[in-house]
């Protein structure tokens, strides 16, 4: 399926934790529909999202509970693809900073 947009949704649970989701959208003549959504995690900081052919690439920073605010421990580039009505992770490159 063709992808027209990939967006990140942030959901806060009563102001305590924020979870991030990747939603893949397709524009039709009658409106926009969701092709699938996948949980990216928390605590994460999304740096970039782009569509590369059939893949959606998400660059993000993951923080562990022991990371100081200044220094997250992991940068990741995660690849997703659409398949059978869902968004599936198909690859991940991790760079640790410690």
C-alpha positions as CSV (number, residue, x, y, z in Angstrom):
1,X,0.0,0.0,0.0
2,X,1.1,3.5,-0.7
3,X,1.8,5.8,2.2
4,X,0.8,9.5,1.9
5,X,1.9,10.5,5.4
6,X,3.5,9.1,8.5
7,X,2.8,11.0,11.8
8,X,3.8,10.7,15.4
9,X,1.1,10.8,18.0
10,X,1.9,11.6,21.6
11,X,-0.5,10.4,24.3
12,X,-0.2,11.5,27.9
13,X,-1.6,9.3,30.7
14,X,-3.0,11.9,33.1
15,X,0.1,14.0,32.8
16,X,2.4,11.2,34.1
17,X,3.9,9.3,31.1
18,X,3.9,10.2,27.4
19,X,3.7,7.3,24.9
20,X,4.5,7.8,21.3
21,X,2.8,6.1,18.3
22,X,3.5,6.0,14.6
23,X,0.4,6.4,12.5
24,X,0.5,5.7,8.7
25,X,-2.1,7.5,6.7
26,X,-3.4,7.3,3.1
27,X,-5.4,10.1,1.4
28,X,-8.4,9.0,-0.6
29,X,-10.8,11.2,-2.6
30,X,-13.3,11.0,0.3
31,X,-10.8,11.8,3.1
32,X,-7.8,10.4,5.0
33,X,-7.7,6.9,6.5
34,X,-5.3,5.2,8.9
35,X,-3.5,2.3,7.4
36,X,-2.1,1.3,10.8
37,X,-0.6,2.4,14.1
38,X,2.4,1.1,16.1
39,X,3.6,2.0,19.6
40,X,7.1,3.5,19.5
41,X,7.6,3.5,23.2
42,X,8.3,5.7,26.2
43,X,10.3,7.5,27.2
44,X,11.5,8.2,23.7
45,X,12.2,11.4,21.8
46,X,11.4,11.2,18.1
47,X,14.1,13.0,16.1
48,X,12.9,12.3,12.5
49,X,10.3,10.4,10.5
50,X,10.5,9.9,6.8
51,X,9.0,7.7,4.1
52,X,11.6,5.8,1.9
53,X,9.7,3.9,-0.7
54,X,7.5,1.3,1.2
55,X,9.4,1.9,4.4
56,X,8.8,4.4,7.2
57,X,12.1,5.3,9.0
58,X,12.0,6.6,12.5
59,X,15.0,8.1,14.2
60,X,14.6,8.3,18.0
61,X,16.4,8.6,21.3
62,X,15.5,6.1,24.0
63,X,16.2,7.0,27.7
64,X,16.5,4.4,30.4
65,X,15.4,5.2,34.0
66,X,19.0,5.6,35.0
67,X,20.0,8.0,32.2
68,X,20.8,11.5,33.3
69,X,18.7,14.1,31.6
70,X,21.7,15.3,29.6
71,X,22.8,12.0,28.3
72,X,20.4,9.4,26.8
73,X,22.0,6.0,26.4
74,X,20.6,4.9,23.0
75,X,19.9,6.4,19.6
76,X,17.9,4.1,17.2
77,X,16.9,4.1,13.6
78,X,13.8,1.9,13.2
79,X,12.3,0.8,9.9
80,X,8.6,-0.1,9.5
81,X,6.6,-1.4,6.6
82,X,2.9,-1.8,5.9
83,X,1.7,-5.4,5.6
84,X,-1.8,-6.9,5.7
85,X,-3.4,-3.9,7.4
86,X,-0.7,-3.3,10.0
87,X,2.5,-1.5,10.5
88,X,5.4,-3.9,11.3
89,X,8.9,-3.3,12.4
90,X,11.3,-4.7,9.8
91,X,14.7,-3.5,11.0
92,X,16.5,-1.5,13.7
93,X,20.0,0.0,14.0
94,X,21.0,1.0,17.6
95,X,23.9,3.2,18.6
96,X,24.6,3.3,22.3
97,X,26.3,6.4,23.8
98,X,27.9,4.7,26.8
